[in-house]
Structures are given as structure tokens and as C-alpha cells.
Amino acid sequence: MSGVRTVLGDIRPEELGVCDAHDHLFISSPQLPGQELNDARAARAELEAFASAGGAAVAQWTPYGMVRRAADLPALSRDTGVHVVCATGLHQAAHYAPESLKEVRGRLAEVFVSELTEGIGTSGVRAGLVKVAGGFHALDAHARWTMTAAAEAHHATGAPIAVHLEMGTGALDVLDLLCGELGVPPQHVILGHLNRSPDFTVQRQAAEAGCWLAFDGPSRAHHATDWRMPDAVRALAEAGFGHRLLLGGDTVVAAARSVDGGPGMPYLLRRVRPRLEAALGTEAVVRILAENPGRAFAVDWR
């Protein structure tokens, strides 16, 4: 039976509810020194704020080696009543020390499969998606290695694959590799950050391929999310692709959390939702927030 793999176990797609389809409760990277999300109390407060705004679920895209704190996620989910889906996978090489990458060389797919089916470390928490990343307008050797491992893990488990597109670029190259060369069905691929490069032609081509399009990371001054995103979402919906759209907040630094004075997870529902409702209508936005994520993250687990 098709199900969404949360940190508290598998649930039916319709149980997921209003979902922030791409965000982070915990994350740490040498690229963001001193800005880590590593405070469990702040994570709990952020989930509570999100729930108060009407949120029911969050997909944390933090992959292997970036301080996911998987063992803390079940209690946070249980105490706040918010479903949490966590990730395995691997980000760009710049986010890791070289020795960390050497540890998984030659066994990356095995790591992904183990975290999807057995659990992350000793936590017993199973990942519900594989997160990988492309480069700026290209796929380097690291991206091809991680995406090949992600495809192997998908074929072994059925897991969805979520892709960080660097500055929103490289979507078609990713689909050529994952779906073309590696045989991953496009309905199990989620492309993140398409909003960062507001190329309507590429967005439509990606939608036509049958994958999921995530518009994530609103409220950032250097991104086109807030001011161009409603036009892009409306264009895709009017072209018949409303059933392939997802929304997320992508909070990656402490100062961006609502409990630390930033927009945080609630911004997605407090500001983005009404703006989209004005552009698309309430029914379409309910589908994007509350129906599409359940379908995107649900698979027939093997």
C-alpha cells in the first residue's frame, strides 16, 4: 500500500495534511559557519508556530552528514502533532569535509537504502526520501555519483528523490540523468528551487516530463520567489500542471526561524498562502498544500 514514511512510521497520503514540502529543523554546514540549526528547543517552537498557523507536516531535506539529529525528530513530531518526513542522501561536496566523503565512497547507495529501510544510525528513524543536489547549470562528477546512488536506492526501495537545483538551474539535465539514463520514474522526482531561476519555459518542460516542481525558499531578498512565484504557479496551473506543484519554506539558518525573529516556517502559510489564493483561488492552493505533498512523498515501499 502506498504510504508516506514519517519519523513515527508510515501513514496514508491523505493523513499528511497541510505540508511544508521542503524545510529544515536541523542542519549544519561548513558553508554556513555559526548559523547552524542545532537547537532542539528552537525546533520545537518553530513546529509549534507552524502548527498554530495551520501546518500539519514538514519534510526535512537535511541529508546524511549535515547534523539531522534524527533521534530527536520523533519526540518533536509527537509533542507538536506535526508529521515529519526526514531525508537520507548527500548534498554538494562543498558541504562536507573530504574525509566524510571518503567514508561513503563505494557504498553510498547502501547507506541510502539502510537509512530508508532500517534507520538512521542507532535512532531507528527511517528516512522517507533521498536528497541530492546538482550544480550551477551543470552536473559535476560528485552530482552524478550521488544521483546514481539515489537512483539505485529508489529502485531498491521505491523512495522519492528530492533534488536541490543550484540557483534553480540544471533541471532538464537532472531529469535527463535520473529519469533518462538511470530509469527513475519522473513521478518520483521532486525538483527543488525552481523559483530561483524564473524560467517559465524550463518550468513547463519539467512539468511536462511528469516530475514534481517545488517552489521553496520564500522571503529571501535575492530570490524571485515572492514576487514572481505567483505568476509561475498560476501559469503552470492554467496549463494543467497544478497537480504537480509543491510549496516549501527552506529555512537553513538560525536567524531565518520565526522564533528568532525571521519569517520561518509560518511565513509559508501566513503570507505566501493568501497571496497564492488571490492568484489561483482557495481550492487550487488547498490542493498544492494539502493534497499534492501526500502524493509526492507516498510510494509503494519495498
Secondary structure as GFF3:
##gff-version 3
##sequence-region A 1 302
A	DSSP	beta_strand	3	6	.	.	.	ID=ss1
A	DSSP	beta_strand	9	11	.	.	.	ID=ss2
A	DSSP	three_ten_helix	13	15	.	.	.	ID=ss3
A	DSSP	beta_strand	19	23	.	.	.	ID=ss4
A	DSSP	alpha_helix	40	52	.	.	.	ID=ss5
A	DSSP	beta_strand	57	60	.	.	.	ID=ss6
A	DSSP	three_ten_helix	70	72	.	.	.	ID=ss7
A	DSSP	alpha_helix	73	80	.	.	.	ID=ss8
A	DSSP	beta_strand	83	85	.	.	.	ID=ss9
A	DSSP	beta_strand	87	89	.	.	.	ID=ss10
A	DSSP	three_ten_helix	93	95	.	.	.	ID=ss11
A	DSSP	alpha_helix	98	104	.	.	.	ID=ss12
A	DSSP	alpha_helix	108	117	.	.	.	ID=ss13
A	DSSP	beta_strand	129	133	.	.	.	ID=ss14
A	DSSP	alpha_helix	141	157	.	.	.	ID=ss15
A	DSSP	beta_strand	161	164	.	.	.	ID=ss16
A	DSSP	three_ten_helix	166	168	.	.	.	ID=ss17
A	DSSP	alpha_helix	171	175	.	.	.	ID=ss18
A	DSSP	pi_helix	176	181	.	.	.	ID=ss19
A	DSSP	three_ten_helix	186	188	.	.	.	ID=ss20
A	DSSP	beta_strand	189	192	.	.	.	ID=ss21
A	DSSP	three_ten_helix	194	196	.	.	.	ID=ss22
A	DSSP	alpha_helix	200	209	.	.	.	ID=ss23
A	DSSP	beta_strand	212	216	.	.	.	ID=ss24
A	DSSP	alpha_helix	225	236	.	.	.	ID=ss25
A	DSSP	pi_helix	237	241	.	.	.	ID=ss26
A	DSSP	three_ten_helix	242	244	.	.	.	ID=ss27
A	DSSP	beta_strand	245	248	.	.	.	ID=ss28
A	DSSP	three_ten_helix	254	256	.	.	.	ID=ss29
A	DSSP	three_ten_helix	258	260	.	.	.	ID=ss30
A	DSSP	alpha_helix	266	267	.	.	.	ID=ss31
A	DSSP	pi_helix	268	272	.	.	.	ID=ss32
A	DSSP	alpha_helix	273	280	.	.	.	ID=ss33
A	DSSP	alpha_helix	282	286	.	.	.	ID=ss34
A	DSSP	pi_helix	287	291	.	.	.	ID=ss35
A	DSSP	alpha_helix	292	297	.	.	.	ID=ss36
A	DSSP	beta_strand	298	299	.	.	.	ID=ss37
###
